[in-house]
């Protein structure tokens, strides 16, 4: 007998965070395309088939396997009031054993930016990581000039830790990133130092 796995849902005041579903393709592709100019400066180069149904189907299958295997928690952000698709957040590179850590990455559609949605989503996923997944540390990295991303991390309790040289290829170039972390039971106090 096969038991259907209970689907993951994290609810906040305004959002439902859940695994991607095949039925999300049109909303996802439309929001990514409409937000292309907003997202491209901060992301790795999109593959030629980035917005294709096949690429999205592979993303959905990966999401289910990753969540079931405990290696990642990829969630889509949907607005509770009307079900609108807003963006995505992934808790990835989950390391167990002595580390008990993971890395968070996220994006939001241009028309939904600067409305507090991502801050709400980050807070919910970090809480889930600490309380349900028993992680001790959540890390994040962003480009030094990405003031919006740095701001949302700092407002979400992440603290600046330093700079990683040539951390990721963004828009076709190896780029330095500023590193942040959020620790369960953090006693570090404020460590933001402004622009690095």
C-alpha positions, 0 to 999 in steps of 0.5 A: 500500500502506498501512502500519499505524502502530505504536501508541505505548506507553510502559511504566513499572514499573507502567503502560502509557501509550497512545493512547485506543481506542474500546474504552476508552469504558465504563472511561473513562466509569465512572471519570469519573462515579465520580470526578466530585466529586473532579475537578470542582473542578479542571476546566473545566465538563463539557459536558452530553454529556461522558460520552457515547459520541459525545463519547468517539469524538470524543476518540479521533479527535482523539487519533489526529490530534493524535499523528500531526500532532505537536500533542499526545500524549494518553495513557491510563494503564493498570495493567500488572498487570491493565489497569485504566484509571487516568486520562489525561495529555496533552502538548498545545500542542506548539510547535516551532521556537525554543520546543521546548515543550509543556504537560502536563495530567492527571487520575486517578480518585479511587480511584487517587489518592495511589498514585504512579501520576501521578508515574510517568506524568509522569516517563515522558512528560517523559522521552519529551518530552525524549529522543524528541520533542526538546523542551526545556521542559514546562510545567504549571499548576494551581490554587494550592490544589491541593496534590496537583497541586502536590506531584506536579509538584514531586516530578516535577522541575517548578519553580515559576515564578510565577502566571498571572492568570485563566489558565483557567475552572475550574468556571465561574470564571476562576481564577489558576494557579501555573505550573511547568516542567521543563527538559531539562538544568535547572540552576536548582536548587530553586525551590519557594516553598511556597504562592503 
